[in-house]
Amino acid sequence: MVTDSIAPIDDFINRFTHYKIDICQGREFISTGFLQSCRLIDLLLDDSGFRKSFYMNGIVYNVKKLSINSMHQLINILVVKESSSSFINASAYDTNDRFYNDFSKSHHPTNEELEYLTLFSNQGECHINVKFVDSSASIRYQALSPHEISLLFDESGNIHTALKFDDRLFQCSMLEIFPKTNKVKLSVKKC
């Protein structure tokens, strides 16, 4: 038995996590695929804040809602076709050349130190609301800048599995972003 090559499997699994991504217009799927977790923040944000539009096959789509189910590693993007958009002739856009958030340069709290009430600056044009799925608890919304949403993710790009609310641990089950209105909804349930 060779013991010097033993490594924790979690080190490999977390680094190579993929999300299944579905893009829908109404009830119709218009695209599907997979996204590496380390690219998730780049999908959510651009230079000015939450990403509000995409283009596919020369057609511009506005994002109505982007939902991330961290428990099932699923992203669902609900889009509407830009009404004033004509067919655009865009050259290939290499997203590898642009990173808006470099995880290695910022501090990412571990689950042990992730207290929701102290996580965000409470300043900015966005509001985040918390929905307690299996509890009647409520909490006042917090203000944040769009780029602060990255604090909910670990350095590999996965949503933190748990958040503390007054030292009570809750599991993060869904993150929903509404780019047009700068609203975020975080659903949590008791651990």
Backbone hydrogen bonds, N-H to C=O, Kabsch-Sander energy under -0.5 kcal/mol:
donor,donor_aa,acceptor,acceptor_aa,energy
3,T,1,M,-0.7
6,I,3,T,-1.2
11,D,8,P,-1.2
12,F,8,P,-0.6
12,F,9,I,-1.0
13,I,9,I,-2.3
14,N,10,D,-2.2
15,R,11,D,-0.6
16,F,12,F,-1.1
16,F,13,I,-0.6
17,T,14,N,-0.9
19,Y,35,L,-3.3
20,K,73,Q,-2.7
21,I,33,G,-2.9
22,D,75,I,-2.6
23,I,31,S,-2.9
24,C,22,D,-0.5
24,C,77,I,-3.0
25,Q,28,E,-2.8
26,G,24,C,-0.5
28,E,25,Q,-1.8
30,I,23,I,-3.1
31,S,23,I,-1.4
33,G,21,I,-2.1
35,L,19,Y,-2.6
37,S,17,T,-2.8
39,R,36,Q,-2.0
40,L,37,S,-1.5
43,L,39,R,-1.4
44,L,40,L,-1.9
45,L,41,I,-2.4
46,D,49,G,-3.0
49,G,46,D,-0.7
51,R,44,L,-3.1
54,F,61,Y,-2.5
56,M,59,I,-2.4
59,I,56,M,-2.4
61,Y,54,F,-3.4
62,N,80,V,-3.2
63,V,52,K,-2.7
64,K,62,N,-0.6
64,K,78,L,-2.9
65,K,78,L,-1.5
66,L,177,I,-2.5
67,S,76,N,-3.0
68,I,175,L,-3.0
69,N,67,S,-0.5
69,N,74,L,-3.3
70,S,68,I,-0.9
71,M,173,S,-0.7
73,Q,69,N,-0.7
74,L,69,N,-2.0
75,I,20,K,-3.2
76,N,67,S,-2.5
77,I,22,D,-2.9
78,L,65,K,-3.1
78,L,76,N,-0.6
79,V,24,C,-3.1
79,V,77,I,-0.6
80,V,62,N,-2.3
82,E,60,V,-2.7
85,S,82,E,-0.9
88,I,58,G,-3.0
90,A,88,I,-0.9
94,D,92,A,-0.6
95,T,93,Y,-1.1
97,D,94,D,-1.6
98,R,95,T,-1.1
99,F,97,D,-0.5
103,F,101,N,-0.9
105,K,102,D,-1.7
106,S,102,D,-0.5
106,S,103,F,-0.8
113,E,110,T,-1.2
114,L,111,N,-0.9
115,E,113,E,-1.4
116,Y,114,L,-0.6
116,Y,164,K,-2.7
118,T,115,E,-1.3
119,L,116,Y,-1.5
120,F,116,Y,-0.7
122,N,143,A,-1.2
126,C,144,L,-2.1
127,H,182,N,-1.9
128,I,142,Q,-2.6
129,N,184,V,-2.7
131,K,186,L,-2.9
132,F,130,V,-0.6
133,V,131,K,-0.9
133,V,188,V,-3.0
135,S,132,F,-1.1
142,Q,128,I,-2.0
144,L,126,C,-1.8
148,E,145,S,-1.7
149,I,146,P,-1.6
150,S,147,H,-1.3
151,L,148,E,-2.1
152,L,149,I,-1.9
153,F,150,S,-1.7
154,D,158,N,-3.1
157,G,154,D,-1.9
160,H,152,L,-2.9
163,L,170,F,-2.8
164,K,114,L,-2.7
165,F,168,R,-2.7
168,R,165,F,-1.5
170,F,163,L,-2.8
171,Q,189,K,-3.8
172,C,161,T,-1.5
173,S,171,Q,-0.6
173,S,187,S,-2.7
174,M,187,S,-1.5
175,L,68,I,-2.2
176,E,185,K,-3.0
177,I,66,L,-2.7
178,F,183,K,-3.0
181,T,178,F,-0.7
182,N,178,F,-1.0
183,K,178,F,-1.6
184,V,127,H,-2.5
185,K,176,E,-2.9
186,L,129,N,-2.9
187,S,174,M,-3.1
187,S,185,K,-0.5
188,V,131,K,-2.7
189,K,171,Q,-2.1
191,C,169,L,-1.4
